[in-house]
């Protein structure tokens, strides 16, 4: 798959955003910091936005470049895995908020 196709999908930016959530959720957990955990909500929205964009671009590229369809199919798995990782990290952050403050911020 040409690098330009991966750049257009923004996969690296999606990975960097997920990585940021990983380290900040880790810190919120280790420090019992519900405010830091709540601050991850906009980052999670960013990951979701980046995932939706990447997914749309990958699907359109499969139509445009059928010769790369197999590799692009694997990229859909990669971007979905990054999005799911972000979701799991947000579950940890939400648990920190609930454990420390007793406030349930899920599904808001």
C-alpha positions as CSV (number, residue, x, y, z in Angstrom):
1,X,0.0,0.0,0.0
2,X,1.5,3.4,-1.0
3,X,2.4,5.6,1.9
4,X,0.3,8.4,0.5
5,X,-2.9,6.2,0.9
6,X,-2.1,5.7,4.6
7,X,-1.3,9.4,5.1
8,X,-4.7,10.3,3.5
9,X,-6.4,8.0,6.0
10,X,-4.6,9.7,8.9
11,X,-3.7,6.4,10.5
12,X,-0.5,7.8,12.2
13,X,-2.6,10.6,13.7
14,X,-5.1,8.1,15.0
15,X,-2.3,6.0,16.6
16,X,-0.8,9.1,18.2
17,X,-4.1,10.2,19.6
18,X,-4.7,6.7,21.0
19,X,-1.2,6.7,22.5
20,X,-1.9,10.0,24.2
21,X,-5.0,8.5,25.8
22,X,-3.0,5.5,26.9
23,X,-0.5,7.5,28.8
24,X,-2.9,10.0,30.3
25,X,-5.3,7.3,31.4
26,X,-2.4,5.5,33.0
27,X,-1.5,8.6,34.9
28,X,-5.1,9.3,36.0
29,X,-5.3,5.7,37.2
30,X,-2.0,5.7,39.1
31,X,-2.6,9.1,40.6
32,X,-6.3,8.5,41.4
33,X,-7.1,11.7,39.6
34,X,-10.7,11.9,38.4
35,X,-10.2,15.4,36.8
36,X,-7.4,14.0,34.6
37,X,-9.6,11.1,33.7
38,X,-12.5,13.5,32.8
39,X,-10.1,15.5,30.6
40,X,-9.8,12.4,28.4
41,X,-13.3,12.8,27.1
42,X,-12.4,15.3,24.3
43,X,-9.4,13.1,23.3
44,X,-11.7,10.1,23.0
45,X,-14.0,12.2,20.7
46,X,-11.0,13.1,18.7
47,X,-10.1,9.4,18.3
48,X,-13.6,8.6,17.2
49,X,-13.5,11.4,14.7
50,X,-10.2,10.2,13.4
51,X,-11.4,6.6,13.2
52,X,-14.5,7.6,11.2
53,X,-12.4,9.6,8.8
54,X,-9.8,6.8,8.4
55,X,-12.5,4.2,7.9
56,X,-14.3,6.3,5.2
57,X,-11.0,7.0,3.4
58,X,-10.0,3.3,3.5
59,X,-13.4,2.2,2.1
60,X,-13.2,4.8,-0.7
61,X,-9.6,3.8,-1.5
62,X,-10.7,0.1,-1.8
63,X,-13.1,1.2,-4.5
64,X,-10.5,3.5,-6.2
65,X,-7.6,1.0,-5.9
66,X,-8.9,-2.5,-6.1
67,X,-5.4,-3.8,-6.4
68,X,-4.8,-2.8,-2.8
69,X,-8.1,-4.1,-1.5
70,X,-6.5,-6.9,0.6
71,X,-4.0,-4.6,2.3
72,X,-6.6,-1.9,2.9
73,X,-8.9,-4.5,4.5
74,X,-6.1,-5.2,7.0
75,X,-5.9,-1.4,7.7
76,X,-9.6,-1.4,8.6
77,X,-8.7,-3.9,11.3
78,X,-5.9,-1.7,12.5
79,X,-7.9,1.4,12.7
80,X,-10.8,-0.4,14.5
81,X,-8.4,-1.9,17.0
82,X,-7.0,1.5,17.8
83,X,-10.5,2.9,18.3
84,X,-11.4,-0.1,20.5
85,X,-8.2,0.4,22.5
86,X,-9.2,4.0,23.1
87,X,-12.7,2.8,24.3
88,X,-11.1,0.4,26.8
89,X,-8.8,3.1,28.1
90,X,-11.8,5.4,28.5
91,X,-13.5,2.6,30.5
92,X,-10.5,2.7,32.8
93,X,-10.8,6.5,33.1
94,X,-14.5,6.3,33.8
95,X,-13.7,3.7,36.5
96,X,-11.2,6.1,38.1
97,X,-13.8,8.9,38.3
98,X,-16.4,6.5,39.8
99,X,-13.9,4.9,42.2
100,X,-12.6,8.2,43.5
101,X,-15.6,10.5,43.4
102,X,-18.6,8.1,43.2
103,X,-19.9,9.9,40.0
104,X,-20.8,7.7,37.0
105,X,-19.8,9.6,33.9
106,X,-20.5,6.7,31.5
107,X,-22.7,7.3,28.5
108,X,-22.8,11.1,28.8
